[in-house]
Amino acid sequence: MPILLKDMKVGMHDKVAEQVVDSFIRHSEVLELLPFDNAVSPSGGSTLTYGYVQTKLPSNTAFRALNTEYASSEAKLEQKAVNLKVFGGSFEIDRVIKDAEGMYDNMAYQIDEKVISAIGTFHNAMINGDSATNSETFDGLDKFLVG
């Protein structure tokens, strides 16, 4: 069942993970409103192919003149499958720097910067992604909505 990031954050036991999710919510209205489907088990054993049903043609409505009938139109569905893509990033902080930082929280800064970078990368892929050009990314709206 799809959930929103704000729902995912509720009841998290890991405070760092909770702060990361909160950062995504604060920095991106798109990701805040996007439902996430827990389609793949994080422990493995699942396929990275996700199947779904897409409305190929919507049902139509129209105005009509008196003593005439509506033109019949039914919505058409199409089964689709996509290969999910792995997305994220990492950083390293030397323990000497971590121990010597004082009031400055380098870990929080690095996490926030990684979140901002991830949001920018995701937003770009969401619009411009093209798996034919870069097999590591997914197809964005620019390619997905053609036709």
BALOBA-1460 file (C-alpha; in Angstrom, 3 decimals):
// residues 147
<rec num="1" residu="m" x="0.000" y="0.000" z="0.000"/>
<rec num="2" residu="p" x="1.500" y="3.360" z="-0.996"/>
<rec num="3" residu="i" x="2.372" y="5.787" z="1.803"/>
<rec num="4" residu="l" x="3.563" y="9.379" z="1.981"/>
<rec num="5" residu="l" x="6.904" y="10.370" z="3.515"/>
<rec num="6" residu="k" x="5.150" y="12.029" z="6.467"/>
<rec num="7" residu="d" x="3.447" y="8.689" z="7.232"/>
<rec num="8" residu="m" x="6.739" y="6.814" z="6.903"/>
<rec num="9" residu="k" x="8.335" y="9.129" z="9.462"/>
<rec num="10" residu="v" x="5.760" y="8.307" z="12.153"/>
<rec num="11" residu="g" x="7.096" y="5.794" z="14.657"/>
<rec num="12" residu="m" x="10.634" y="5.585" z="13.254"/>
<rec num="13" residu="h" x="13.041" y="4.312" z="15.891"/>
<rec num="14" residu="d" x="16.169" y="5.655" z="14.158"/>
<rec num="15" residu="k" x="16.347" y="9.417" z="14.827"/>
<rec num="16" residu="v" x="18.885" y="10.005" z="12.025"/>
<rec num="17" residu="a" x="16.596" y="8.297" z="9.488"/>
<rec num="18" residu="e" x="13.665" y="10.320" z="10.832"/>
<rec num="19" residu="q" x="15.640" y="13.563" z="10.336"/>
<rec num="20" residu="v" x="16.594" y="12.525" z="6.790"/>
<rec num="21" residu="v" x="12.950" y="11.857" z="5.892"/>
<rec num="22" residu="d" x="11.979" y="15.176" z="7.506"/>
<rec num="23" residu="s" x="14.632" y="16.940" z="5.395"/>
<rec num="24" residu="f" x="13.162" y="15.462" z="2.198"/>
<rec num="25" residu="i" x="9.704" y="16.667" z="3.268"/>
<rec num="26" residu="r" x="10.925" y="20.202" z="4.064"/>
<rec num="27" residu="h" x="12.951" y="20.633" z="0.861"/>
<rec num="28" residu="s" x="10.643" y="19.097" z="-1.773"/>
<rec num="29" residu="e" x="6.905" y="19.544" z="-2.090"/>
<rec num="30" residu="v" x="6.958" y="16.991" z="-4.928"/>
<rec num="31" residu="l" x="8.490" y="14.286" z="-2.716"/>
<rec num="32" residu="e" x="6.268" y="15.326" z="0.188"/>
<rec num="33" residu="l" x="3.136" y="14.614" z="-1.884"/>
<rec num="34" residu="l" x="4.428" y="11.626" z="-3.896"/>
<rec num="35" residu="p" x="3.068" y="8.288" z="-2.658"/>
<rec num="36" residu="f" x="5.739" y="5.614" z="-2.199"/>
<rec num="37" residu="d" x="4.835" y="1.977" z="-2.821"/>
<rec num="38" residu="n" x="6.752" y="-0.551" z="-0.730"/>
<rec num="39" residu="a" x="7.116" y="-2.804" z="-3.769"/>
<rec num="40" residu="v" x="10.552" y="-4.234" z="-2.989"/>
<rec num="41" residu="s" x="11.662" y="-5.771" z="0.278"/>
<rec num="42" residu="p" x="14.760" y="-3.974" z="1.651"/>
<rec num="43" residu="s" x="16.124" y="-7.327" z="2.848"/>
<rec num="44" residu="g" x="16.156" y="-8.711" z="-0.692"/>
<rec num="45" residu="g" x="14.455" y="-11.720" z="-2.198"/>
<rec num="46" residu="s" x="12.225" y="-9.648" z="-4.430"/>
<rec num="47" residu="t" x="12.441" y="-8.688" z="-8.056"/>
<rec num="48" residu="l" x="13.310" y="-5.169" z="-9.171"/>
<rec num="49" residu="t" x="10.550" y="-5.318" z="-11.793"/>
<rec num="50" residu="y" x="7.400" y="-3.455" z="-10.785"/>
<rec num="51" residu="g" x="4.107" y="-4.175" z="-12.528"/>
<rec num="52" residu="y" x="1.184" y="-1.778" z="-12.617"/>
<rec num="53" residu="v" x="-1.953" y="-0.944" z="-14.567"/>
<rec num="54" residu="q" x="-2.044" y="2.358" z="-16.452"/>
<rec num="55" residu="t" x="-5.060" y="4.098" z="-17.971"/>
<rec num="56" residu="k" x="-4.223" y="4.108" z="-21.667"/>
<rec num="57" residu="l" x="-7.309" y="6.035" z="-22.775"/>
<rec num="58" residu="p" x="-9.595" y="7.837" z="-20.336"/>
<rec num="59" residu="s" x="-13.373" y="7.720" z="-20.589"/>
<rec num="60" residu="n" x="-14.793" y="10.709" z="-22.465"/>
<rec num="61" residu="t" x="-17.733" y="12.945" z="-21.680"/>
<rec num="62" residu="a" x="-19.391" y="15.561" z="-23.863"/>
<rec num="63" residu="f" x="-22.320" y="17.867" z="-24.314"/>
<rec num="64" residu="r" x="-25.176" y="16.709" z="-26.512"/>
<rec num="65" residu="a" x="-28.133" y="18.184" z="-28.295"/>
<rec num="66" residu="l" x="-31.669" y="17.262" z="-27.306"/>
<rec num="67" residu="n" x="-32.972" y="14.040" z="-28.875"/>
<rec num="68" residu="t" x="-29.441" y="12.740" z="-29.518"/>
<rec num="69" residu="e" x="-27.327" y="10.193" z="-27.698"/>
<rec num="70" residu="y" x="-23.855" y="10.377" z="-26.257"/>
<rec num="71" residu="a" x="-21.056" y="8.723" z="-28.186"/>
<rec num="72" residu="s" x="-19.995" y="5.633" z="-26.285"/>
<rec num="73" residu="s" x="-16.454" y="5.603" z="-24.891"/>
<rec num="74" residu="e" x="-14.872" y="3.329" z="-22.332"/>
<rec num="75" residu="a" x="-11.644" y="3.807" z="-20.448"/>
<rec num="76" residu="k" x="-8.881" y="1.465" z="-21.644"/>
<rec num="77" residu="l" x="-6.331" y="-0.049" z="-19.278"/>
<rec num="78" residu="e" x="-2.887" y="-1.376" z="-20.110"/>
<rec num="79" residu="q" x="-0.610" y="-3.560" z="-18.005"/>
<rec num="80" residu="k" x="2.939" y="-2.226" z="-17.748"/>
<rec num="81" residu="a" x="6.171" y="-3.226" z="-16.074"/>
<rec num="82" residu="v" x="9.238" y="-1.152" z="-15.268"/>
<rec num="83" residu="n" x="12.604" y="-2.004" z="-13.799"/>
<rec num="84" residu="l" x="13.206" y="-0.125" z="-10.566"/>
<rec num="85" residu="k" x="16.442" y="1.853" z="-10.228"/>
<rec num="86" residu="v" x="18.755" y="2.155" z="-7.234"/>
<rec num="87" residu="f" x="19.192" y="5.769" z="-6.149"/>
<rec num="88" residu="g" x="21.108" y="7.412" z="-3.311"/>
<rec num="89" residu="g" x="24.516" y="8.629" z="-2.227"/>
<rec num="90" residu="s" x="27.134" y="8.396" z="0.493"/>
<rec num="91" residu="f" x="29.741" y="10.499" z="2.266"/>
<rec num="92" residu="e" x="32.587" y="9.979" z="4.694"/>
<rec num="93" residu="i" x="33.654" y="11.942" z="7.746"/>
<rec num="94" residu="d" x="37.011" y="11.210" z="9.319"/>
<rec num="95" residu="r" x="36.691" y="10.499" z="13.057"/>
<rec num="96" residu="v" x="39.321" y="13.163" z="13.844"/>
<rec num="97" residu="i" x="37.193" y="15.812" z="12.134"/>
<rec num="98" residu="k" x="34.070" y="14.480" z="13.874"/>
<rec num="99" residu="d" x="35.774" y="14.579" z="17.286"/>
<rec num="100" residu="a" x="37.215" y="18.078" z="16.736"/>
<rec num="101" residu="e" x="34.158" y="19.797" z="15.295"/>
<rec num="102" residu="g" x="32.874" y="21.290" z="18.548"/>
<rec num="103" residu="m" x="29.532" y="23.058" z="18.137"/>
<rec num="104" residu="y" x="29.524" y="22.582" z="14.347"/>
<rec num="105" residu="d" x="27.624" y="19.375" z="13.441"/>
<rec num="106" residu="n" x="29.379" y="18.180" z="10.296"/>
<rec num="107" residu="m" x="27.248" y="15.006" z="10.114"/>
<rec num="108" residu="a" x="23.994" y="17.005" z="10.008"/>
<rec num="109" residu="y" x="25.489" y="19.375" z="7.411"/>
<rec num="110" residu="q" x="26.622" y="16.489" z="5.167"/>
<rec num="111" residu="i" x="23.241" y="14.761" z="5.474"/>
<rec num="112" residu="d" x="21.389" y="17.957" z="4.587"/>
<rec num="113" residu="e" x="23.633" y="18.582" z="1.576"/>
<rec num="114" residu="k" x="23.166" y="14.969" z="0.400"/>
<rec num="115" residu="v" x="19.375" y="15.361" z="0.693"/>
<rec num="116" residu="i" x="19.444" y="18.597" z="-1.333"/>
<rec num="117" residu="s" x="21.565" y="16.899" z="-4.001"/>
<rec num="118" residu="a" x="19.251" y="13.846" z="-4.068"/>
<rec num="119" residu="i" x="16.193" y="16.064" z="-4.463"/>
<rec num="120" residu="g" x="17.768" y="17.923" z="-7.395"/>
<rec num="121" residu="t" x="18.832" y="14.682" z="-9.071"/>
<rec num="122" residu="f" x="15.401" y="13.114" z="-8.559"/>
<rec num="123" residu="h" x="13.513" y="16.195" z="-9.833"/>
<rec num="124" residu="n" x="15.712" y="16.284" z="-12.949"/>
<rec num="125" residu="a" x="15.198" y="12.546" z="-13.611"/>
<rec num="126" residu="m" x="11.471" y="12.846" z="-12.941"/>
<rec num="127" residu="i" x="11.203" y="15.323" z="-15.845"/>
<rec num="128" residu="n" x="14.168" y="14.554" z="-18.120"/>
<rec num="129" residu="g" x="15.132" y="10.947" z="-17.297"/>
<rec num="130" residu="d" x="15.832" y="8.739" z="-20.308"/>
<rec num="131" residu="s" x="16.840" y="5.113" z="-19.771"/>
<rec num="132" residu="a" x="17.897" y="4.839" z="-23.432"/>
<rec num="133" residu="t" x="20.556" y="7.515" z="-22.822"/>
<rec num="134" residu="n" x="21.491" y="6.454" z="-19.280"/>
<rec num="135" residu="s" x="20.563" y="2.890" z="-18.259"/>
<rec num="136" residu="e" x="21.083" y="3.776" z="-14.579"/>
<rec num="137" residu="t" x="18.107" y="6.184" z="-14.520"/>
<rec num="138" residu="f" x="14.384" y="5.843" z="-15.132"/>
<rec num="139" residu="d" x="12.250" y="7.392" z="-17.843"/>
<rec num="140" residu="g" x="10.957" y="10.823" z="-16.861"/>
<rec num="141" residu="l" x="7.699" y="12.542" z="-17.683"/>
<rec num="142" residu="d" x="9.156" y="14.087" z="-20.848"/>
<rec num="143" residu="k" x="9.560" y="10.575" z="-22.307"/>
<rec num="144" residu="f" x="6.711" y="8.856" z="-20.466"/>
<rec num="145" residu="l" x="3.958" y="11.239" z="-21.630"/>
<rec num="146" residu="v" x="4.809" y="11.246" z="-25.342"/>
<rec num="147" residu="g" x="1.601" y="10.578" z="-27.270"/>
